[in-house]
């Protein structure tokens, strides 16, 4: 099923580790270049830091969302990897598989019906909130949220001690911290209900409280260490702006936001706040509500039935429901002022709409489990299959791959000079900086900037562009000033190739440079410290074989 979903969403070609051309859409280039430049940079502390991208400031695997623990793993295997290599497609396949597998495990505990559990797993694998998140590959790890829900459900009535489940939660929290901070924030909160179980074991409250504080502090310390190791804490700063802008709404679970084929939207929402459960799940909710209302109105036995559900304090899953609801309240834009006391944390986790995911999956799992309890027949399972088909049918806009995923790798130009640039120079500077215009107006554009990034990566040259979250603007601007002074005061940096956009320097200004040697190559002004002969670089390119 994971293969089918990934094939329908993007295409199975993304699993080919040698195919990097598809990663030129949305935020994918940031992840690709974050990994590809990191793999050939030298080891240093913090382990996730590398300086050859956004040179000389550098960035980290954490700040480029390159799934740090995978980046470090494959960096150690770099001598045995092909020249062009990416692990993001395989990780997407793994995310879809684990989404279904963990969901199947949860539903088997709740329903003990294999067919129903398989259909429920399929619903989770085509959850709109997961399919919509495909552009942020690290954040597709929704299976980690489901894994903490599984720990909570499994711990109820389990003969294993509480410590066993807390150790499993610790491992999951550490893995989430090494994947993305948002995931850790959700898994950490979802692991707190595991401490509600010792009360049923008649343990001392003082011991429970001290153990809870120690364990929570341990999770925070382990996460902080992981974030330092992978470079999350080394650059940039927390911003307090944008918190309410990325929040969700009360109707989010039933609001298609105009992204479905047939379900009408209730209102437009921020992309970070999209959490529609799907048309099939919405119909299941409607069926259960109608059935419950019918029983209450027309069945005298139904009125005497005792209410049940995870929202009741007597339920063993009430602590899980409570923590998931607390995260959901944090995700609401209207309640943003209530969390102002958190200070910098609101800026660090300003994409607050994402925190609806734990309650989102709790609601979906509850509806599927309640459906099995209300309709235990195989005919009801057949009806559930039809509802799954309705959900997939409504999701048809997601089954069309982005139109730019099969672009060819962009080339800087046809001149063989570019193929030998890495033998003559160690550093590549494009000016003004073509990534976000941090050194002035962006005169290159995204396509040309990608071409220079692919060139620098292939030639093993550092480059002064790149995208990173929480960018250290002061350091970047200081590096920009160094380049500006080098051009204005005729002081080229050694082993540096400068590529200037058109009209950056006038003909008279270029002629006045004495320490620079400038040539026009493929409509670019290419300069370096004199003497600089492009013909020698072209000859060196003829002696080198390049895979692409």
Buried (B, 14 or more C-beta within 10 A) or exposed (E): BBEEBBBBBBBEBBBEBEBBBBBBBBBBBBBBBBBBBBBEBEEEEBBBBBBBBBBBBBBBBBBBBBBBBBBBEBBEEEEEBEEBBBBBBBBBBBBBBBBBBBBBBBBBBBBEBEBBBBBBBBBBBBBBBBBBBBBBBBBBBBBBBBBBBBBBBBBBEBEEEBEBBBEBBBEBBBBBBBBBBBBBBBBBBBBBBBBBBBEEEEEEEEEBEEBBEEBBEEBEEBBEEBBBBBBBBBBBEEEBEBBBBBBBBEEBBBBBBEBBEEBEBBEEBBBBBBBBBBBBBBBBBEBBEEBBEEBEEEEEEBEEEEEEEBEEEEBBBBBBBBBBBBBBBBBBBEBBEEBEEBEEBBBBBBBBBBBBBBBBBBBBBBBBBBBBEBBEEEEBBEBBBEBBEBBBBBBEEBBEBBEEBBBEBBEBBEBBBBBBBBBBBBBBBBBBBBBBEBBBEBBBEEEBBBBBBBBBBBBEBBBBBBBBBBBBEEBBEEBBEEBBEBBEEEEBBEEBBBBBBEEBBEEEEBEEBEEBBBBEBEEBBBBBBEEBEBEEBBEBBEEEEEEE
